[in-house]
């Protein structure tokens, strides 16, 4: 039985970093990440929005995020880090945000310093709230958590809006407000990743999203620079969506799926990932011998 809190387990995992955080877009994908040996997982607001048919501009609500997070933590024991956008409001709203995520079994969240409507961190058109407003949100987040190990990660989007030096300045202010780690979004060069780590020597999170402004550095490279957590928010999602679209296109054009069978997960493989035989065994055990008579 797991007795340590999710936040405590997350902190232990990044202590030996770098900790790879694959973006998962369903509880089953979380189970697959666990099976493959990952030590933690990530719920991306971009993936959750896209999977719901919306762009990542802050359209989904707090309760939608929390409900998805709870579906994941209910089925997968790995520590879950969740995107919490801008905290879904001002400082008092952030109090409720933290309590709901913590109650859902999440290990930690990251809060960003954008205004609404927010944007994907690697798109243009972003604007930021005042640093003092973000610091107030961080203080509210820290004050409202019940488990002292629940992780508050402060994300700053300042690099793309106000410049690198402003990102460093904001990060230091957010740390003073009580943030446990810093997420500098959309750094643009290898040198910037190195310089930020030197200027802000605390647990740092790097976002290795594809098709963005940041170079795709390896986990080894980022670890050597001192980054403790690395996000891959849409990597599996993008691959899955491409495969789904290609399969649907073939089905529409050919009228059958035979040419796609080789690339599919088999029924046996899917049942294995789901732990189907364990469910069946438990079901029979609850009924005893009488279950066999009715099958």
C-alpha positions in Angstrom: 0.0 0.0 0.0 1.3 3.5 -0.9 1.6 5.6 2.2 3.6 8.6 1.0 1.6 11.5 -0.5 1.7 12.0 -4.3 3.6 15.3 -3.8 6.2 13.6 -1.6 6.7 10.8 -4.3 7.0 13.5 -7.0 9.7 15.3 -5.0 11.6 12.0 -4.5 11.4 11.2 -8.2 12.8 14.5 -9.3 15.6 14.4 -6.7 17.3 11.8 -8.8 16.3 13.7 -12.0 15.8 14.5 -14.7 12.3 13.3 -14.4 10.5 12.6 -17.7 6.8 13.6 -17.6 5.0 12.2 -20.6 1.7 13.9 -21.4 -1.1 11.3 -21.1 -4.5 11.8 -22.5 -6.5 9.0 -21.0 -6.2 6.8 -17.9 -5.2 3.8 -20.2 -2.3 5.8 -21.6 -1.2 6.6 -18.0 -1.3 2.8 -17.2 0.9 2.2 -20.3 3.4 4.8 -19.1 3.5 3.1 -15.7 4.1 -0.3 -17.4 6.9 1.2 -19.5 8.7 2.4 -16.4 8.0 6.1 -16.2 8.1 7.5 -12.7 5.4 10.2 -13.1 3.0 11.5 -15.7 1.5 14.8 -16.8 -2.0 16.1 -17.7 -1.6 18.8 -20.4 -4.2 21.5 -20.8 -3.4 21.5 -24.5 -4.1 17.8 -24.9 -7.2 18.0 -22.7 -8.5 20.9 -24.7 -7.7 19.4 -28.1 -9.1 16.0 -27.1 -12.4 17.8 -26.2 -12.4 19.6 -29.6 -11.2 23.0 -28.5 -8.0 25.1 -28.9 -5.9 25.7 -25.9 -7.2 29.2 -25.1 -8.7 28.7 -21.6 -12.1 27.4 -22.6 -12.2 24.4 -20.3 -13.2 24.8 -16.7 -11.6 23.9 -13.4 -14.0 21.1 -12.8 -13.3 19.6 -16.2 -9.6 19.6 -15.5 -10.1 18.1 -12.0 -12.5 15.4 -13.2 -9.9 14.3 -15.8 -7.2 14.3 -13.2 -9.2 12.2 -10.9 -9.9 9.7 -13.6 -6.2 9.3 -14.1 -5.2 9.1 -10.4 -8.0 6.6 -9.8 -6.4 4.1 -12.2 -2.7 4.9 -12.1 -0.6 5.2 -9.0 2.2 7.3 -10.6 2.4 10.9 -9.3 0.5 13.2 -11.6 1.5 16.8 -12.4 -1.4 18.8 -13.9 -1.6 21.9 -15.9 -3.8 24.4 -14.0 -3.7 27.2 -16.6 -3.9 30.6 -14.9 -5.4 29.1 -11.7 -9.0 29.7 -13.1 -9.3 33.1 -11.7 -7.7 35.4 -9.1 -6.0 34.6 -5.9 -9.1 33.4 -4.1 -10.0 31.2 -7.0 -6.5 29.7 -6.8 -7.3 28.6 -3.3 -10.2 26.4 -4.6 -8.1 25.3 -7.5 -5.4 23.8 -5.3 -7.8 22.2 -2.9 -9.7 20.5 -5.7 -6.6 19.2 -7.5 -5.1 18.0 -4.2 -8.4 16.3 -3.4 -8.2 14.5 -6.7 -4.9 12.9 -5.8 -2.7 15.1 -8.0 0.9 15.5 -6.9 1.3 19.1 -8.1 0.2 21.8 -10.5 1.7 24.6 -12.5 0.2 28.0 -12.7 1.0 30.5 -15.4 1.3 34.3 -15.4 -0.8 35.0 -18.6 -4.0 37.0 -18.8 -7.2 35.6 -20.2 -7.8 34.5 -22.8 -4.5 32.5 -22.4 -2.6 31.1 -25.3 -0.4 28.1 -25.9 3.0 29.1 -24.5 4.7 28.8 -27.9 2.2 31.0 -29.8 2.2 34.8 -30.3 -0.4 37.1 -28.9 0.2 36.4 -25.2 -0.1 39.0 -22.5 0.9 38.8 -18.9 -0.5 39.9 -15.6 1.6 42.1 -13.3 4.3 40.1 -11.4 2.7 41.1 -8.1 -0.6 39.6 -9.1 1.1 36.4 -10.0 3.0 36.4 -6.7 -0.4 36.8 -4.9 -1.7 33.7 -6.7 1.4 31.7 -5.7 1.0 32.8 -2.0 -2.7 31.8 -2.2 -1.7 28.4 -3.7 0.8 27.7 -1.0 -1.5 28.8 1.8 -4.3 26.6 0.7 -2.6 23.3 0.2 -3.2 20.7 3.0 -0.2 18.5 2.2 3.0 20.5 2.6 4.6 18.3 -0.2 1.9 19.2 -2.8 4.0 20.9 -5.5 3.4 24.4 -6.7 5.2 25.1 -10.0 5.2 28.7 -11.2 5.3 29.1 -14.9 6.3 32.3 -16.5 5.7 33.2 -20.2 7.7 36.3 -19.9 10.5 35.2 -22.3 8.2 35.7 -25.3 6.5 38.9 -24.1 9.0 40.9 -22.0 12.3 39.2 -22.7 14.7 36.8 -21.0 15.7 39.1 -18.1 12.1 39.7 -17.2 11.5 35.9 -17.1 14.4 35.6 -14.6 13.1 38.5 -12.5 9.6 37.1 -12.4 10.9 33.6 -11.5 12.8 35.0 -8.5 9.7 36.9 -7.3 7.5 33.8 -7.6 10.1 31.8 -5.6 9.9 34.5 -2.9 6.1 34.0 -2.9 6.6 30.3 -2.1 6.8 28.4 -5.4 8.5 25.0 -5.2 9.8 25.0 -8.8 9.9 27.2 -11.8 8.7 26.5 -15.4 10.3 29.0 -17.8 8.2 28.6 -20.9 9.4 29.0 -24.5 13.1 29.6 -24.0 14.5 29.8 -27.5 18.1 28.5 -27.5 20.3 26.0 -25.7 22.2 28.9 -24.2 19.0 30.4 -22.7 18.3 27.1 -21.0 21.8 27.1 -19.6 21.7 30.8 -18.6 18.3 30.4 -16.9 19.5 27.5 -14.9 22.5 29.5 -13.7 20.4 32.5 -12.8 17.6 30.5 -11.0 19.3 27.5 -9.3 16.2 25.8 -8.0 14.1 22.8 -9.3 13.3 23.8 -12.9 10.9 22.3 -15.4 11.6 22.3 -19.1 8.9 22.0 -21.8 10.1 19.9 -24.8 6.9 20.3 -26.9 7.2 19.7 -30.6 6.9 22.5 -33.2 7.5 25.2 -30.7 10.1 27.9 -30.0 12.4 25.8 -27.9 15.1 23.4 -29.2 14.4 19.8 -28.5 17.1 19.0 -26.0 17.7 15.5 -24.7 16.9 14.5 -21.2 20.7 14.0 -20.6 21.4 17.5 -21.9 18.8 19.1 -19.7 19.8 17.1 -16.7 23.3 18.2 -17.0 22.1 21.8 -17.0 20.2 21.1 -13.8 16.6 20.8 -15.0 14.7 18.4 -12.7 11.5 17.8 -14.7 10.9 17.6 -18.4 7.5 17.8 -20.1 6.5 16.1 -23.3 2.9 17.4 -23.2 1.6 16.4 -26.6 4.1 13.9 -27.9 2.0 10.8 -27.5 -1.2 12.7 -28.3 0.1 14.0 -31.6 1.3 10.5 -32.6 -2.0 9.0 -31.7 -4.0 11.7 -33.6 -1.9 11.2 -36.7 -2.4 7.4 -36.6 -6.2 7.9 -36.0 -6.5 10.3 -39.0 -4.5 8.0 -41.3 -6.6 5.0 -40.3 -9.9 6.9 -40.8 -8.7 8.2 -44.2 -7.8 4.7 -45.3 -11.2 3.4 -44.2 -13.0 6.1 -46.1 -11.0 5.7 -49.3 -10.7 1.9 -49.4 -13.8 0.8 -47.6 -11.9 -1.6 -45.3 -9.2 -1.5 -42.6 -7.2 -4.6 -43.7 -4.1 -2.6 -44.7 -4.0 -1.0 -41.2 -4.2 -4.2 -39.1 -0.5 -4.7 -38.8 -0.1 -1.3 -37.1 -2.9 -1.9 -34.6 -2.7 -3.1 -31.0 -4.2 -6.5 -31.0 -7.2 -7.5 -28.9 -4.9 -9.6 -26.7 -2.4 -6.7 -26.3 -5.2 -4.3 -25.4 -6.6 -6.7 -22.8 -3.2 -7.2 -21.4 -2.7 -3.4 -21.0 -6.1 -3.3 -19.3 -5.4 -6.2 -17.0 -8.5 -8.0 -18.2 -7.6 -11.4 -16.8 -7.2 -9.9 -13.3 -10.7 -8.5 -13.5 -12.0 -11.8 -14.7 -10.2 -13.7 -12.0 -11.5 -11.5 -9.2 -15.0 -11.7 -10.6 -14.9 -15.5 -10.5 -13.4 -15.5 -7.0 -16.3 -13.3 -5.7 -18.9 -15.8 -7.0 -16.9 -18.9 -6.2 -17.9 -22.1 -8.2 -21.4 -20.7 -8.9 -20.0 -18.3 -11.6 -18.8 -21.2 -13.7 -22.3 -22.7 -13.8 -23.9 -19.5 -15.4 -21.2 -18.7 -18.0 
